[in-house]
Amino acid sequence: GVEVNEALVQYQTARDKAAFYDRQVTSLQTVAKSTSLLMKHGDTTYLEVLTAQQTLLNAKLSKVANRFTEIQGVITLYQALGGGRM
């Protein structure tokens, strides 16, 4: 019972975080695109463009890591319920 509960909590927490990461990535994509446009028109430096792109990359990596945790929670839940045993 404890294993099932922990697996459910892990999965649900990851699902809740997924919406946050989706919004964050979308927002940072807009920021990176805007910063790039500003650089083309001479209002910002290339360093700021790189910083925006790095921030976007970090957000995407966090999103992927969260997705891994979500999948891992499903697998743990499946095993806790007795699946996959021979």
Secondary structure, DSSP 8 states (H G I E B T S, - for coil): -HHHHHHHHHHHHHHHHHHHHHHHHHHHHHHHHHHHHHHHTTSS-HHHHHHHHHHHHHHHHHHHHHHHHHHHHHHHHHHHTTTT--
